[in-house]
Amino acid sequence: MQKLRIDDEVIVIAGKDKGKKGKLKKIYAKRNVVVVEGVNINKKAIKPTQENPNGGHLEFEKPIDVSNIALVSPKTGKATRVKIEEKDGKKVRVAVKCGTVIK
């Protein structure tokens, strides 16, 4: 069972975007990086094409290392670690700080 899942609310705990919150959009498990909505925004120049005759700049999110993010606790709204426990024969994710079961 993974400790982080897509659509989890996470907070950046290190780097240039420290303190920003966002939802997980994509997880690259082999590379240990994730894409978080609204975090690590980069710009790319786009050449004019027939579809886009003006060209311009494209903003997109680049992956951030998984060690630089933490799950947001449902009760406190602060960063927390995640542990996996077994309840009623099923494995569930639990926030370490507040003990809340995470969906």
C-alpha positions in Angstrom: 0.0 0.0 0.0 1.3 3.4 -0.9 1.5 6.2 1.7 0.7 8.9 -0.9 -2.1 8.7 -3.5 -3.3 10.9 -6.3 -5.6 13.7 -5.2 -4.1 13.8 -1.7 -3.6 17.2 -0.2 0.1 17.8 0.3 2.4 20.6 1.5 5.9 21.4 0.3 8.4 21.2 3.2 11.6 22.1 1.4 12.7 24.0 -1.7 11.7 27.2 -3.4 8.0 26.6 -3.0 8.2 25.7 0.7 4.8 26.1 2.5 2.7 25.8 -0.6 -0.2 23.4 -0.6 -1.6 21.5 -3.5 -3.1 18.2 -4.8 -1.0 15.4 -6.1 -1.6 15.1 -9.8 0.9 12.3 -10.8 3.3 9.9 -9.0 6.4 8.5 -10.6 7.3 5.7 -8.2 10.4 4.5 -10.0 12.0 8.0 -10.0 10.7 9.0 -6.5 9.1 12.2 -7.8 5.6 13.6 -7.8 3.8 16.4 -9.6 1.9 18.7 -7.3 -0.8 21.2 -8.6 0.5 24.8 -8.5 4.0 23.9 -7.3 7.4 24.1 -9.2 5.9 26.1 -12.1 8.1 26.5 -15.1 7.7 28.4 -18.3 8.6 27.2 -21.8 8.7 29.3 -25.0 6.5 28.0 -27.8 7.3 28.6 -31.4 4.5 29.8 -33.7 2.8 27.0 -35.5 -0.3 26.7 -37.7 -2.5 25.9 -34.7 -0.9 28.6 -32.6 0.3 31.4 -35.0 1.3 33.8 -32.2 3.5 31.3 -30.2 4.0 32.4 -26.6 4.8 30.9 -23.3 3.5 27.7 -21.7 3.3 27.3 -17.9 3.5 23.8 -16.5 4.4 21.9 -13.3 7.6 20.0 -13.1 8.1 17.0 -10.8 9.3 17.5 -7.2 11.2 15.0 -5.1 8.9 13.0 -2.9 11.1 13.7 0.1 10.3 17.4 -0.2 6.5 17.0 0.4 4.3 15.8 3.3 0.7 14.9 3.6 -1.6 17.6 5.2 -3.3 16.4 8.4 -7.1 16.4 8.0 -7.6 17.8 11.6 -4.7 20.2 12.1 -4.0 21.3 8.5 -0.2 20.8 9.1 2.3 18.4 7.6 2.2 14.9 9.0 3.8 11.5 8.3 1.7 8.5 7.3 1.6 5.1 8.9 -0.2 2.0 7.7 -2.3 0.1 10.2 -4.6 -2.8 10.0 -8.2 -2.2 11.1 -11.0 -4.7 10.7 -8.8 -6.9 8.5 -8.1 -4.0 6.0 -5.0 -1.9 5.7 -5.7 1.8 6.2 -3.5 5.0 6.1 -3.3 6.9 9.4 -2.0 10.4 10.0 0.7 10.2 12.7 0.1 13.7 14.2 -3.7 13.4 14.8 -4.4 9.6 14.4 -7.1 10.2 11.8 -7.8 7.6 9.2 -7.1 9.0 5.7 -9.7 8.0 3.1 
